[in-house]
Amino acid sequence: MEDQLRQPGKRVVGTKQVLRAVRDGRAVRVFVSRDADDFIYRQVQAACDEHQVPVTAVDTMEKLGKLCLVGVPTAAAALLS
């Protein structure tokens, strides 16, 4: 699964893009950072619960950013169908 996060065409990075993908039914799994802002964490979790998308928690935003091969800390990312 970590390999899929490294492929730009098969994932989105960032809270807005993740929420859009979940609501559009394109997300098959979401990753959210445990140290993300509580509002963001709850917002992503609620959208995933509503649309029945599995969520995986990642320890830090820095770790998720590195998994996605972006140069900045990342609160959320999603794998696309």
Jmol script that loads the backbone (N, CA, C; Angstrom):
load data "model"
ATOM      1  N   MET A   1       0.811  -1.187   0.000  1.00  0.00           N
ATOM      2  CA  MET A   1       0.000   0.000   0.000  1.00  0.00           C
ATOM      3  C   MET A   1       0.863   1.263   0.000  1.00  0.00           C
ATOM      4  N   GLU A   2       1.981   1.218   0.686  1.00  0.00           N
ATOM      5  CA  GLU A   2       2.875   2.371   0.701  1.00  0.00           C
ATOM      6  C   GLU A   2       3.398   2.666  -0.700  1.00  0.00           C
ATOM      7  N   ASP A   3       3.589   1.621  -1.514  1.00  0.00           N
ATOM      8  CA  ASP A   3       4.038   1.838  -2.887  1.00  0.00           C
ATOM      9  C   ASP A   3       3.012   2.636  -3.675  1.00  0.00           C
ATOM     10  N   GLN A   4       1.735   2.389  -3.442  1.00  0.00           N
ATOM     11  CA  GLN A   4       0.685   3.110  -4.152  1.00  0.00           C
ATOM     12  C   GLN A   4       0.661   4.579  -3.773  1.00  0.00           C
ATOM     13  N   LEU A   5       1.029   4.904  -2.539  1.00  0.00           N
ATOM     14  CA  LEU A   5       1.074   6.312  -2.120  1.00  0.00           C
ATOM     15  C   LEU A   5       2.163   7.081  -2.864  1.00  0.00           C
ATOM     16  N   ARG A   6       3.135   6.379  -3.388  1.00  0.00           N
ATOM     17  CA  ARG A   6       4.241   7.033  -4.099  1.00  0.00           C
ATOM     18  C   ARG A   6       3.911   7.316  -5.561  1.00  0.00           C
ATOM     19  N   GLN A   7       2.780   6.814  -6.050  1.00  0.00           N
ATOM     20  CA  GLN A   7       2.409   6.990  -7.458  1.00  0.00           C
ATOM     21  C   GLN A   7       1.415   8.150  -7.596  1.00  0.00           C
ATOM     22  N   PRO A   8       1.846   9.261  -8.164  1.00  0.00           N
ATOM     23  CA  PRO A   8       1.003  10.458  -8.225  1.00  0.00           C
ATOM     24  C   PRO A   8      -0.350  10.256  -8.904  1.00  0.00           C
ATOM     25  N   GLY A   9      -0.447   9.386  -9.889  1.00  0.00           N
ATOM     26  CA  GLY A   9      -1.713   9.203 -10.581  1.00  0.00           C
ATOM     27  C   GLY A   9      -2.724   8.365  -9.821  1.00  0.00           C
ATOM     28  N   LYS A  10      -2.277   7.718  -8.750  1.00  0.00           N
ATOM     29  CA  LYS A  10      -3.159   6.817  -8.010  1.00  0.00           C
ATOM     30  C   LYS A  10      -3.467   7.312  -6.610  1.00  0.00           C
ATOM     31  N   ARG A  11      -3.139   8.556  -6.330  1.00  0.00           N
ATOM     32  CA  ARG A  11      -3.394   9.102  -4.996  1.00  0.00           C
ATOM     33  C   ARG A  11      -3.598  10.608  -5.058  1.00  0.00           C
ATOM     34  N   VAL A  12      -4.213  11.124  -4.015  1.00  0.00           N
ATOM     35  CA  VAL A  12      -4.309  12.573  -3.835  1.00  0.00           C
ATOM     36  C   VAL A  12      -3.750  12.897  -2.466  1.00  0.00           C
ATOM     37  N   VAL A  13      -3.228  14.094  -2.329  1.00  0.00           N
ATOM     38  CA  VAL A  13      -2.600  14.520  -1.085  1.00  0.00           C
ATOM     39  C   VAL A  13      -3.207  15.853  -0.663  1.00  0.00           C
ATOM     40  N   GLY A  14      -3.498  15.971   0.618  1.00  0.00           N
ATOM     41  CA  GLY A  14      -4.056  17.204   1.149  1.00  0.00           C
ATOM     42  C   GLY A  14      -5.515  17.023   1.536  1.00  0.00           C
ATOM     43  N   THR A  15      -5.909  17.725   2.567  1.00  0.00           N
ATOM     44  CA  THR A  15      -7.244  17.545   3.128  1.00  0.00           C
ATOM     45  C   THR A  15      -8.352  17.835   2.127  1.00  0.00           C
ATOM     46  N   LYS A  16      -8.271  18.951   1.422  1.00  0.00           N
ATOM     47  CA  LYS A  16      -9.336  19.307   0.477  1.00  0.00           C
ATOM     48  C   LYS A  16      -9.485  18.267  -0.625  1.00  0.00           C
ATOM     49  N   GLN A  17      -8.368  17.829  -1.182  1.00  0.00           N
ATOM     50  CA  GLN A  17      -8.423  16.840  -2.256  1.00  0.00           C
ATOM     51  C   GLN A  17      -8.916  15.493  -1.743  1.00  0.00           C
ATOM     52  N   VAL A  18      -8.519  15.120  -0.537  1.00  0.00           N
ATOM     53  CA  VAL A  18      -8.967  13.858   0.050  1.00  0.00           C
ATOM     54  C   VAL A  18     -10.472  13.896   0.284  1.00  0.00           C
ATOM     55  N   LEU A  19     -10.975  14.973   0.866  1.00  0.00           N
ATOM     56  CA  LEU A  19     -12.410  15.083   1.114  1.00  0.00           C
ATOM     57  C   LEU A  19     -13.193  15.051  -0.193  1.00  0.00           C
ATOM     58  N   ARG A  20     -12.701  15.711  -1.214  1.00  0.00           N
ATOM     59  CA  ARG A  20     -13.359  15.702  -2.516  1.00  0.00           C
ATOM     60  C   ARG A  20     -13.397  14.284  -3.093  1.00  0.00           C
ATOM     61  N   ALA A  21     -12.274  13.562  -3.010  1.00  0.00           N
ATOM     62  CA  ALA A  21     -12.208  12.202  -3.536  1.00  0.00           C
ATOM     63  C   ALA A  21     -13.149  11.266  -2.778  1.00  0.00           C
ATOM     64  N   VAL A  22     -13.241  11.429  -1.461  1.00  0.00           N
ATOM     65  CA  VAL A  22     -14.139  10.599  -0.659  1.00  0.00           C
ATOM     66  C   VAL A  22     -15.584  10.869  -1.058  1.00  0.00           C
ATOM     67  N   ARG A  23     -15.941  12.125  -1.141  1.00  0.00           N
ATOM     68  CA  ARG A  23     -17.332  12.495  -1.475  1.00  0.00           C
ATOM     69  C   ARG A  23     -17.716  12.120  -2.903  1.00  0.00           C
ATOM     70  N   ASP A  24     -16.734  12.104  -3.798  1.00  0.00           N
ATOM     71  CA  ASP A  24     -16.997  11.721  -5.194  1.00  0.00           C
ATOM     72  C   ASP A  24     -16.958  10.210  -5.410  1.00  0.00           C
ATOM     73  N   GLY A  25     -16.612   9.465  -4.371  1.00  0.00           N
ATOM     74  CA  GLY A  25     -16.571   8.014  -4.479  1.00  0.00           C
ATOM     75  C   GLY A  25     -15.329   7.479  -5.168  1.00  0.00           C
ATOM     76  N   ARG A  26     -14.274   8.291  -5.261  1.00  0.00           N
ATOM     77  CA  ARG A  26     -13.043   7.864  -5.925  1.00  0.00           C
ATOM     78  C   ARG A  26     -12.010   7.295  -4.962  1.00  0.00           C
ATOM     79  N   ALA A  27     -12.139   7.576  -3.671  1.00  0.00           N
ATOM     80  CA  ALA A  27     -11.154   7.121  -2.682  1.00  0.00           C
ATOM     81  C   ALA A  27     -11.460   5.692  -2.250  1.00  0.00           C
ATOM     82  N   VAL A  28     -10.434   4.847  -2.239  1.00  0.00           N
ATOM     83  CA  VAL A  28     -10.612   3.467  -1.765  1.00  0.00           C
ATOM     84  C   VAL A  28      -9.998   3.257  -0.382  1.00  0.00           C
ATOM     85  N   ARG A  29      -9.074   4.098   0.016  1.00  0.00           N
ATOM     86  CA  ARG A  29      -8.484   4.085   1.354  1.00  0.00           C
ATOM     87  C   ARG A  29      -7.916   5.469   1.639  1.00  0.00           C
ATOM     88  N   VAL A  30      -8.088   5.904   2.874  1.00  0.00           N
ATOM     89  CA  VAL A  30      -7.595   7.216   3.289  1.00  0.00           C
ATOM     90  C   VAL A  30      -6.569   7.032   4.397  1.00  0.00           C
ATOM     91  N   PHE A  31      -5.535   7.852   4.348  1.00  0.00           N
ATOM     92  CA  PHE A  31      -4.507   7.897   5.387  1.00  0.00           C
ATOM     93  C   PHE A  31      -4.584   9.272   6.039  1.00  0.00           C
ATOM     94  N   VAL A  32      -4.616   9.299   7.358  1.00  0.00           N
ATOM     95  CA  VAL A  32      -4.670  10.576   8.074  1.00  0.00           C
ATOM     96  C   VAL A  32      -3.638  10.548   9.192  1.00  0.00           C
ATOM     97  N   SER A  33      -3.008  11.677   9.408  1.00  0.00           N
ATOM     98  CA  SER A  33      -1.949  11.784  10.418  1.00  0.00           C
ATOM     99  C   SER A  33      -2.551  11.954  11.806  1.00  0.00           C
ATOM    100  N   ARG A  34      -2.005  11.226  12.750  1.00  0.00           N
ATOM    101  CA  ARG A  34      -2.486  11.340  14.136  1.00  0.00           C
ATOM    102  C   ARG A  34      -2.210  12.725  14.723  1.00  0.00           C
ATOM    103  N   ASP A  35      -1.166  13.384  14.239  1.00  0.00           N
ATOM    104  CA  ASP A  35      -0.841  14.704  14.794  1.00  0.00           C
ATOM    105  C   ASP A  35      -1.437  15.849  13.983  1.00  0.00           C
ATOM    106  N   ALA A  36      -2.356  15.528  13.077  1.00  0.00           N
ATOM    107  CA  ALA A  36      -3.048  16.586  12.326  1.00  0.00           C
ATOM    108  C   ALA A  36      -3.959  17.348  13.286  1.00  0.00           C
ATOM    109  N   ASP A  37      -4.321  18.547  12.878  1.00  0.00           N
ATOM    110  CA  ASP A  37      -5.261  19.349  13.653  1.00  0.00           C
ATOM    111  C   ASP A  37      -6.514  18.513  13.937  1.00  0.00           C
ATOM    112  N   ASP A  38      -7.019  18.601  15.148  1.00  0.00           N
ATOM    113  CA  ASP A  38      -8.156  17.783  15.556  1.00  0.00           C
ATOM    114  C   ASP A  38      -9.377  17.994  14.654  1.00  0.00           C
ATOM    115  N   PHE A  39      -9.617  19.228  14.238  1.00  0.00           N
ATOM    116  CA  PHE A  39     -10.740  19.535  13.346  1.00  0.00           C
ATOM    117  C   PHE A  39     -10.586  18.790  12.015  1.00  0.00           C
ATOM    118  N   ILE A  40      -9.389  18.812  11.466  1.00  0.00           N
ATOM    119  CA  ILE A  40      -9.122  18.122  10.197  1.00  0.00           C
ATOM    120  C   ILE A  40      -9.288  16.617  10.373  1.00  0.00           C
ATOM    121  N   TYR A  41      -8.725  16.079  11.441  1.00  0.00           N
ATOM    122  CA  TYR A  41      -8.812  14.638  11.702  1.00  0.00           C
ATOM    123  C   TYR A  41     -10.273  14.201  11.779  1.00  0.00           C
ATOM    124  N   ARG A  42     -11.086  14.944  12.538  1.00  0.00           N
ATOM    125  CA  ARG A  42     -12.499  14.587  12.694  1.00  0.00           C
ATOM    126  C   ARG A  42     -13.269  14.753  11.387  1.00  0.00           C
ATOM    127  N   GLN A  43     -12.944  15.788  10.627  1.00  0.00           N
ATOM    128  CA  GLN A  43     -13.623  16.036   9.355  1.00  0.00           C
ATOM    129  C   GLN A  43     -13.363  14.893   8.363  1.00  0.00           C
ATOM    130  N   VAL A  44     -12.135  14.478   8.247  1.00  0.00           N
ATOM    131  CA  VAL A  44     -11.772  13.384   7.348  1.00  0.00           C
ATOM    132  C   VAL A  44     -12.395  12.077   7.837  1.00  0.00           C
ATOM    133  N   GLN A  45     -12.309  11.807   9.126  1.00  0.00           N
ATOM    134  CA  GLN A  45     -12.873  10.582   9.687  1.00  0.00           C
ATOM    135  C   GLN A  45     -14.388  10.524   9.457  1.00  0.00           C
ATOM    136  N   ALA A  46     -15.085  11.633   9.662  1.00  0.00           N
ATOM    137  CA  ALA A  46     -16.543  11.670   9.479  1.00  0.00           C
ATOM    138  C   ALA A  46     -16.926  11.410   8.023  1.00  0.00           C
ATOM    139  N   ALA A  47     -16.204  12.022   7.093  1.00  0.00           N
ATOM    140  CA  ALA A  47     -16.492  11.810   5.667  1.00  0.00           C
ATOM    141  C   ALA A  47     -16.259  10.351   5.285  1.00  0.00           C
ATOM    142  N   CYS A  48     -15.195   9.764   5.804  1.00  0.00           N
ATOM    143  CA  CYS A  48     -14.890   8.364   5.493  1.00  0.00           C
ATOM    144  C   CYS A  48     -15.931   7.432   6.105  1.00  0.00           C
ATOM    145  N   ASP A  49     -16.373   7.725   7.315  1.00  0.00           N
ATOM    146  CA  ASP A  49     -17.419   6.916   7.943  1.00  0.00           C
ATOM    147  C   ASP A  49     -18.705   6.979   7.123  1.00  0.00           C
ATOM    148  N   GLU A  50     -19.055   8.180   6.693  1.00  0.00           N
ATOM    149  CA  GLU A  50     -20.281   8.377   5.926  1.00  0.00           C
ATOM    150  C   GLU A  50     -20.254   7.625   4.600  1.00  0.00           C
ATOM    151  N   HIS A  51     -19.097   7.603   3.949  1.00  0.00           N
ATOM    152  CA  HIS A  51     -18.971   6.987   2.625  1.00  0.00           C
ATOM    153  C   HIS A  51     -18.330   5.599   2.680  1.00  0.00           C
ATOM    154  N   GLN A  52     -18.156   5.075   3.882  1.00  0.00           N
ATOM    155  CA  GLN A  52     -17.625   3.724   4.110  1.00  0.00           C
ATOM    156  C   GLN A  52     -16.269   3.503   3.439  1.00  0.00           C
ATOM    157  N   VAL A  53     -15.362   4.457   3.653  1.00  0.00           N
ATOM    158  CA  VAL A  53     -13.994   4.358   3.150  1.00  0.00           C
ATOM    159  C   VAL A  53     -13.091   4.028   4.333  1.00  0.00           C
ATOM    160  N   PRO A  54     -12.283   2.976   4.249  1.00  0.00           N
ATOM    161  CA  PRO A  54     -11.394   2.630   5.361  1.00  0.00           C
ATOM    162  C   PRO A  54     -10.330   3.708   5.597  1.00  0.00           C
ATOM    163  N   VAL A  55     -10.015   3.908   6.870  1.00  0.00           N
ATOM    164  CA  VAL A  55      -9.034   4.921   7.267  1.00  0.00           C
ATOM    165  C   VAL A  55      -7.870   4.238   7.966  1.00  0.00           C
ATOM    166  N   THR A  56      -6.660   4.648   7.605  1.00  0.00           N
ATOM    167  CA  THR A  56      -5.452   4.188   8.266  1.00  0.00           C
ATOM    168  C   THR A  56      -4.773   5.387   8.899  1.00  0.00           C
ATOM    169  N   ALA A  57      -4.478   5.295  10.179  1.00  0.00           N
ATOM    170  CA  ALA A  57      -3.796   6.386  10.874  1.00  0.00           C
ATOM    171  C   ALA A  57      -2.288   6.229  10.712  1.00  0.00           C
ATOM    172  N   VAL A  58      -1.621   7.350  10.457  1.00  0.00           N
ATOM    173  CA  VAL A  58      -0.169   7.399  10.332  1.00  0.00           C
ATOM    174  C   VAL A  58       0.344   8.259  11.485  1.00  0.00           C
ATOM    175  N   ASP A  59       1.487   7.908  12.051  1.00  0.00           N
ATOM    176  CA  ASP A  59       1.982   8.576  13.258  1.00  0.00           C
ATOM    177  C   ASP A  59       2.105  10.085  13.124  1.00  0.00           C
ATOM    178  N   THR A  60       2.784  10.544  12.065  1.00  0.00           N
ATOM    179  CA  THR A  60       3.037  11.982  11.962  1.00  0.00           C
ATOM    180  C   THR A  60       2.774  12.498  10.543  1.00  0.00           C
ATOM    181  N   MET A  61       2.559  13.792  10.454  1.00  0.00           N
ATOM    182  CA  MET A  61       2.371  14.423   9.150  1.00  0.00           C
ATOM    183  C   MET A  61       3.656  14.336   8.335  1.00  0.00           C
ATOM    184  N   GLU A  62       4.797  14.420   8.990  1.00  0.00           N
ATOM    185  CA  GLU A  62       6.072  14.310   8.287  1.00  0.00           C
ATOM    186  C   GLU A  62       6.214  12.925   7.641  1.00  0.00           C
ATOM    187  N   LYS A  63       5.838  11.884   8.382  1.00  0.00           N
ATOM    188  CA  LYS A  63       5.933  10.523   7.863  1.00  0.00           C
ATOM    189  C   LYS A  63       4.999  10.336   6.663  1.00  0.00           C
ATOM    190  N   LEU A  64       3.783  10.854   6.749  1.00  0.00           N
ATOM    191  CA  LEU A  64       2.845  10.726   5.642  1.00  0.00           C
ATOM    192  C   LEU A  64       3.339  11.506   4.426  1.00  0.00           C
ATOM    193  N   GLY A  65       3.897  12.683   4.645  1.00  0.00           N
ATOM    194  CA  GLY A  65       4.464  13.451   3.538  1.00  0.00           C
ATOM    195  C   GLY A  65       5.584  12.703   2.843  1.00  0.00           C
ATOM    196  N   LYS A  66       6.434  12.049   3.626  1.00  0.00           N
ATOM    197  CA  LYS A  66       7.526  11.262   3.037  1.00  0.00           C
ATOM    198  C   LYS A  66       6.998  10.042   2.285  1.00  0.00           C
ATOM    199  N   LEU A  67       5.980   9.385   2.829  1.00  0.00           N
ATOM    200  CA  LEU A  67       5.387   8.238   2.139  1.00  0.00           C
ATOM    201  C   LEU A  67       4.823   8.637   0.782  1.00  0.00           C
ATOM    202  N   CYS A  68       4.291   9.863   0.708  1.00  0.00           N
ATOM    203  CA  CYS A  68       3.691  10.360  -0.541  1.00  0.00           C
ATOM    204  C   CYS A  68       4.715  11.041  -1.455  1.00  0.00           C
ATOM    205  N   LEU A  69       5.951  11.091  -1.008  1.00  0.00           N
ATOM    206  CA  LEU A  69       7.029  11.736  -1.771  1.00  0.00           C
ATOM    207  C   LEU A  69       6.757  13.208  -2.054  1.00  0.00           C
ATOM    208  N   VAL A  70       6.170  13.900  -1.069  1.00  0.00           N
ATOM    209  CA  VAL A  70       6.012  15.350  -1.179  1.00  0.00           C
ATOM    210  C   VAL A  70       6.939  15.974  -0.148  1.00  0.00           C
ATOM    211  N   GLY A  71       7.364  17.166  -0.406  1.00  0.00           N
ATOM    212  CA  GLY A  71       8.376  17.792   0.435  1.00  0.00           C
ATOM    213  C   GLY A  71       7.836  18.515   1.641  1.00  0.00           C
ATOM    214  N   VAL A  72       6.563  18.311   1.969  1.00  0.00           N
ATOM    215  CA  VAL A  72       5.967  19.013   3.103  1.00  0.00           C
ATOM    216  C   VAL A  72       5.176  18.021   3.956  1.00  0.00           C
ATOM    217  N   PRO A  73       4.984  18.332   5.240  1.00  0.00           N
ATOM    218  CA  PRO A  73       4.133  17.489   6.070  1.00  0.00           C
ATOM    219  C   PRO A  73       2.705  17.449   5.506  1.00  0.00           C
ATOM    220  N   THR A  74       2.059  16.295   5.617  1.00  0.00           N
ATOM    221  CA  THR A  74       0.756  16.088   5.008  1.00  0.00           C
ATOM    222  C   THR A  74      -0.228  15.539   6.050  1.00  0.00           C
ATOM    223  N   ALA A  75      -1.377  16.186   6.180  1.00  0.00           N
ATOM    224  CA  ALA A  75      -2.380  15.745   7.147  1.00  0.00           C
ATOM    225  C   ALA A  75      -3.164  14.541   6.647  1.00  0.00           C
ATOM    226  N   ALA A  76      -3.415  14.491   5.321  1.00  0.00           N
ATOM    227  CA  ALA A  76      -4.237  13.404   4.786  1.00  0.00           C
ATOM    228  C   ALA A  76      -3.845  13.079   3.357  1.00  0.00           C
ATOM    229  N   ALA A  77      -4.056  11.819   2.995  1.00  0.00           N
ATOM    230  CA  ALA A  77      -3.824  11.353   1.621  1.00  0.00           C
ATOM    231  C   ALA A  77      -4.810  10.231   1.348  1.00  0.00           C
ATOM    232  N   ALA A  78      -5.111  10.011   0.074  1.00  0.00           N
ATOM    233  CA  ALA A  78      -6.051   8.953  -0.277  1.00  0.00           C
ATOM    234  C   ALA A  78      -5.573   8.202  -1.508  1.00  0.00           C
ATOM    235  N   LEU A  79      -5.811   6.889  -1.493  1.00  0.00           N
ATOM    236  CA  LEU A  79      -5.588   6.070  -2.677  1.00  0.00           C
ATOM    237  C   LEU A  79      -6.860   6.116  -3.509  1.00  0.00           C
ATOM    238  N   LEU A  80      -6.691   6.227  -4.818  1.00  0.00           N
ATOM    239  CA  LEU A  80      -7.836   6.343  -5.709  1.00  0.00           C
ATOM    240  C   LEU A  80      -8.126   5.038  -6.416  1.00  0.00           C
ATOM    241  N   SER A  81      -9.386   4.855  -6.785  1.00  0.00           N
ATOM    242  CA  SER A  81      -9.789   3.647  -7.499  1.00  0.00           C
ATOM    243  C   SER A  81      -9.378   3.742  -8.960  1.00  0.00           C
TER     244      SER A  81
END
end "model"
wireframe off; spacefill off
backbone 0.3
color backbone group
